[in-house]
Amino acid sequence: EVSPNFNRAESLKTAIQNEDYYLASTLLAGHISSENACSALDVLPRTRPSPDRTELIRNLINKGATGPPLGKWLIVAAEQNDNDLITLLVQNNAPLDTDNAKFLKEQCQNGSSAS
């Protein structure tokens, strides 16, 4: 049995980079450090929204991913109008630094004026 933390979570990051959500979920069933959960978020491709991607991010949050990686994904979710991911990230305290807050405010204003 190989630990998901082995070599800074290389196997998990490879699965995520290849969008192999099944393998990533299997690896996340084991113990993983919060540091490796955060770094795994950094390699997740910014593809189209999907329930698999949202579930993977939820699993990484449950394993301890916090901080700036969540803020980066909040921006991606807003750009892609991925409301499920936005909700997940806001509920899990994705940080809103000045740039993130400004962008999200603009997105909300553009969305409300487009209606």
N, C-alpha and C positions, 0 to 999 in steps of 0.2 A: 504494500500500500504506500503510495506516494503522498506526502503532505501537500496540500494546495499552497503552502507557504514556501515550499522548496525553491531555492534559487530566486528569491523575491517574487514568488508567485508566477514564475515564467510560464508554467503550463496553463494556468488560468488566463493570463494575459494573451497567450497565443490563441486559446479557444475564443476569447472575446474579440480579438482582432479579426479572426476568421468568421465571426458571427455564428459560431457553433454554440448556440444557446443551451442545447441539451448537455454537452460536455461541461460548459461553464456552470450550469446548475448542479450537475453531479459533483464537480469539484467544490462548489460552495456548500455542499451538504457537510463537508468537513470543517474543521476549525481553520479560520483564516484571521490574520491580524488586521486590525483596523487600518494600519498603514498600507498593507497590501490591498485592502478593499478600496482605499482611496486611489492608489496608483492604478488599479484595474479600471477605474472610471476614466482615467486619462487616455487609455488606449481604445476605448469603445468607439467604433466608427460612428460618424454623424450621419447615418443613413436615414431613410424615411422613418417616420414614427411607426411603431408596431407594438402590439401587446407583449411580444417576447422581449423587446428592448426595455420596455417599462418594467416588466417583471424582473429582468436581470438587474436593473438599477435598484429596484425595491430590495432584492436579495443582497446587493452590495451595501445598501444602507443598513439593512438588518445585521450585517456583519461588521458595521462600524464606520462605513464611509461617511465622512462629514466634511464641512469646511468648503474651501474654494472649489474643489471638483464639482460639488453640488451647485454652486453658483454658476459655473460654466455651463452645466447642463440646463439650468433654468433659462439661460439665454438661448440655447439651442431649441429648447421646447417652445419658447415664445416665438422664435423665428419660424418654426415649423407648425405653429398653431396646434401643438400637442397638449391639449387641455388635461388629459389624464396624467401626463408626466409633470406638467406645471403643478397640478394639485398635489401629487406625491411629494415633489420637492419642497413646496411651500409648507406642507404639513410636517416636513422633516427639517425645517429651519435652514433651508438653503440660504446662504448669506447674500445680502444685497449690498454690495459695495456701491460707491457713488456711480460708477459707470453702468453697473447692472441696473440700478434703480432708474437711472436716466433712460436707458434703453427700454426697460419695461414700461415706463410711463409713456414713452413715445408709442410703443406698440399698442398700449391700451387706448390711447387717444386716436391713433390711426384706425384701430378696430371699431371704436364707437362712432367715428365720423364716417366709416364706410358702410354702416348699417342704415 
